[in-house]
Amino acid sequence: MAEYGELNAMKQSLPAIRALSPSLSIGFLRTEKERGSFYFFQQKTAPQLSGFFGDDFWERILLQAALHEPSIRHAILALGSLHAKSEQDSGLIHQSYINGWTDNFSSKNYSQAINTLLGRLPHERPQAIDVYLICSVLFACLETMQSRYGSAITHVQSGIKIICEVKYDEETRQHQHDSLKASKIPYISIGMLEEMFVHLDLQVSQMVGEPESMANRAQKQEIPAIFSSLSVARERLVSHWHVTSHSTSDEWDPFSEKLTVPLAGAWQKKSSSILARWSSAYDAYLNIQGKNLTGRKRKGTAVLRILKELGSTAVVLTKTTVDDQMEWDVFCSMFDKIVSLAEDIVEIDQKSTEGRPTFCIDMALIGPLFAVSCRCRDPIIRRRAISVLQNYNRTEGVWNSFATYKAAQRVLDIEETGLQNSTSCEDVPNWTRISNVSLNFNPTERRATLSYSRPRDEYDVTKHMTEVIEW
């Protein structure tokens, strides 16, 4: 009874959770190693995973759920331990694929989390929908932290499958699933989990080059008159603008059945409306909350500004004609602004992390900087963007800064080979510029495929190319 009272009191008072120390004895944490891993997750891993925006899921809901759900608790211990080990080993990128799990404690707890989640006896009640989906997210993070993208994708797709199978009963006003139960009081709502998996689905589609399974759900997410938080503003922007903001595919084939010229015009009109509504809701939020934002959330506002600026270029450039890479040159001042914002964010972030590698599941800077490095032909601005990627030891979902730097540098080398004394974008002729640049990360190995189109000659006859980038 005393232990139950202690856990219940902690559930009711989260500030007490944030005050935990490694040496504090907690009922569900039996050993010093468990307490240390839980504390590391709470103090280091959760804030990193929540990114620049702050996130109730990582910094409150998970800690609350861990008090009662062994599968979530074991997954958190595995994540905290693995993250601590990666910092000791000077970064995720240097871990060995061959050696597999480099942390026995993490591996053991990961296995226990899976067994606890799936190994229920026939007489036991089915697992809860929200617990299963929370674990899918945690398992994907564990795999991604080791660059095991194939396994991470499997966990994300498993969660997406469950969400797509969940039905809502209008009469009982409850969600239903054939093999999982709906919690009467879930740790997190199905709606919030759906938003999270929409975002993860976009990350997966970007990696494997396939359409998102939940694209229709993303488009159904409404934009309110005012956002309730910075993280909600981020989710709505990413949901509606992910493809246009982060894809460096620059041409629409006028002969393609997927997107005809009239449809492209309609897309532009719809996208302009979405961006205008998002901007209005975001400005309303900043007018009320702007003065109260923490330092981390101020970095988040800068990230959103970057994403918005990149998204707006897709509205301005309606690619209904033959691709012309020279059209990007009018955005040089915007590219300069984006890189300056990124440099400021990285400088502040590296001071707070003391240069240690950081990891989160959200797209923030790496994808946008890659887009700038591919689209901006001003040699100074472009090299600044590439330099940030080279020196920023960070992983965002499947995007690793060092791997992306190598791809960006390769794009620059392709376009500037043979050019001398280039001082501005005008010095890079259209026939040397490549287009339709995409970077797809291999699910199982430390390599990515760089795809692009380049002119065969000065007469605009293009050929499609692929190269492998390894790190």
Secondary structure as UniProt FT lines:
FT   HELIX           2..12
FT   HELIX           14..18
FT   TURN            22..23
FT   TURN            27..28
FT   HELIX           32..40
FT   HELIX           41..45
FT   HELIX           46..49
FT   TURN            50..53
FT   HELIX           57..61
FT   HELIX           62..66
FT   TURN            67..68
FT   HELIX           70..88
FT   TURN            89..90
FT   HELIX           92..94
FT   TURN            98..99
FT   HELIX           104..118
FT   TURN            122..123
FT   HELIX           129..145
FT   TURN            146..147
FT   HELIX           149..165
FT   STRAND          167..169
FT   TURN            170..173
FT   STRAND          174..176
FT   HELIX           190..208
FT   TURN            213..214
FT   HELIX           215..220
FT   HELIX           230..246
FT   TURN            254..255
FT   HELIX           261..289
FT   HELIX           290..292
FT   HELIX           295..316
FT   HELIX           325..331
FT   HELIX           332..353
FT   TURN            354..355
FT   STRAND          358..360
FT   HELIX           366..375
FT   HELIX           379..391
FT   STRAND          394..396
FT   TURN            397..398
FT   STRAND          399..400
FT   HELIX           401..416
FT   TURN            417..418
FT   HELIX           425..427
FT   HELIX           430..432
FT   STRAND          435..441
FT   STRAND          447..455
FT   TURN            458..459
FT   STRAND          462..470
//
